[in-house]
Amino acid sequence: MGKLPIIVGISGASGIQYAHKLINVLSDISYPFYLIWTSAAKKVLKYETSYSFKEFEAKALDVFEEKDIASSVASGSHLVKGMVVIPCSSKTLGLIAHGIDLNLIARAASVQLKEKRKLVLVIRETPLSLPIIENMRTLALSGATILPASPGFYHEPRTLDDLYSFIAGKVLDQFGIEHSIYKRWKTP
Ligand SMILES: Cc1cc2nc3c(=O)[nH]c(=O)nc-3n(C[C@H](O)[C@H](O)[C@H](O)COP(=O)(O)O)c2cc1C
């Protein structure tokens, strides 16, 4: 069996730049991935960036909208390595935490949990309310990885792109995908 694809879910939180970086790296190394957009993500993309949908979708195995509930990735019988939601809004976090498969992104994430596959949630909110903290706790206890979009600074970032690379690199680390897009800490 070849490489199992990763599902990249993009929800309507700030920081779609992190998803853009991740997808570019996956494309560069020919790592297969599916893409799921929520409707809010498409709006935020327009408000916050000058990226085009095509840039995201060009190298995807398949591209789905949140309403595409009958797509392959809605079923546990469709084998994938896991899923990342990047960025993950507090709404999508809440849906997943409570098993409410209201749209394809929540459904695909629920599938990863039930199949005990990797689920990484790049949550982007600050400050955090108690419901968000409780939802993160529930999901951490369910086996998901909560990976806040909070880049470190020990790799001496000089550009925004360095910050995007840090978060995208941490996601790749979760899936065991080799990369050198951020500088790892070494004993000084
Ligand atoms: C420009 C913009 C930035 C937003 N940033 C965030 C954010 O960082 N985190 C968040 O949880 N919601 C954010 N929202 C709100 C979500 O888009 C909104 O809750 C939406 O319903 C999320 O839907 P989705 O999870 O289906 O994508 C933002 C909305 C807009 C318009």
The ligand as an SDF file (V2000), in Angstrom:
LIG
                    3D

 31 33  0  0  0  0  0  0  0  0999 V2000
  -12.3100   37.4480    9.3940 C   0  0  0  0  0  0  0  0  0  0  0  0
  -12.8310   36.4310   10.3660 C   0  0  0  0  0  0  0  0  0  0  0  0
  -11.9440   35.8640   11.2730 C   0  0  0  0  0  0  0  0  0  0  0  0
  -12.4080   34.9000   12.1890 C   0  0  0  0  0  0  0  0  0  0  0  0
  -11.5080   34.3500   13.0420 N   0  0  0  0  0  0  0  0  0  0  0  0
  -11.9130   33.3880   13.9080 C   0  0  0  0  0  0  0  0  0  0  0  0
  -10.9570   32.7450   14.7480 C   0  0  0  0  0  0  0  0  0  0  0  0
   -9.7670   33.0480   14.7370 O   0  0  0  0  0  0  0  0  0  0  0  0
  -11.4060   31.7410   15.5410 N   0  0  0  0  0  0  0  0  0  0  0  0
  -12.7150   31.3350   15.5690 C   0  0  0  0  0  0  0  0  0  0  0  0
  -13.0380   30.3960   16.3020 O   0  0  0  0  0  0  0  0  0  0  0  0
  -13.6450   31.9480   14.7750 N   0  0  0  0  0  0  0  0  0  0  0  0
  -13.2680   32.9490   13.9440 C   0  0  0  0  0  0  0  0  0  0  0  0
  -14.1950   33.5510   13.1230 N   0  0  0  0  0  0  0  0  0  0  0  0
  -15.6020   33.1690   13.2500 C   0  0  0  0  0  0  0  0  0  0  0  0
  -15.9520   31.9230   12.4490 C   0  0  0  0  0  0  0  0  0  0  0  0
  -15.7010   32.1360   11.0620 O   0  0  0  0  0  0  0  0  0  0  0  0
  -17.4360   31.5570   12.6490 C   0  0  0  0  0  0  0  0  0  0  0  0
  -17.6550   31.1490   13.9920 O   0  0  0  0  0  0  0  0  0  0  0  0
  -17.8930   30.4890   11.7090 C   0  0  0  0  0  0  0  0  0  0  0  0
  -19.2550   30.1810   12.0010 O   0  0  0  0  0  0  0  0  0  0  0  0
  -17.0580   29.2320   11.8130 C   0  0  0  0  0  0  0  0  0  0  0  0
  -17.6260   28.2430   10.9580 O   0  0  0  0  0  0  0  0  0  0  0  0
  -16.8520   26.9250   10.5500 P   0  0  0  0  0  0  0  0  0  0  0  0
  -16.2660   26.3620   11.8130 O   0  0  0  0  0  0  0  0  0  0  0  0
  -17.9310   26.0640    9.9760 O   0  0  0  0  0  0  0  0  0  0  0  0
  -15.8230   27.2950    9.5460 O   0  0  0  0  0  0  0  0  0  0  0  0
  -13.7650   34.5150   12.2130 C   0  0  0  0  0  0  0  0  0  0  0  0
  -14.6510   35.1050   11.2870 C   0  0  0  0  0  0  0  0  0  0  0  0
  -14.1910   36.0500   10.3910 C   0  0  0  0  0  0  0  0  0  0  0  0
  -15.1430   36.6500    9.4170 C   0  0  0  0  0  0  0  0  0  0  0  0
  1  2  1  0
  2  3  1  0
  2 30  2  0
  3  4  2  0
  4  5  1  0
  4 28  1  0
  5  6  2  0
  6  7  1  0
  6 13  1  0
  7  8  2  0
  7  9  1  0
  9 10  1  0
 10 11  2  0
 10 12  1  0
 12 13  2  0
 13 14  1  0
 14 15  1  0
 14 28  1  0
 15 16  1  0
 16 17  1  0
 16 18  1  0
 18 19  1  0
 18 20  1  0
 20 21  1  0
 20 22  1  0
 22 23  1  0
 23 24  1  0
 24 25  2  0
 24 26  1  0
 24 27  1  0
 28 29  2  0
 29 30  1  0
 30 31  1  0
M  END
$$$$
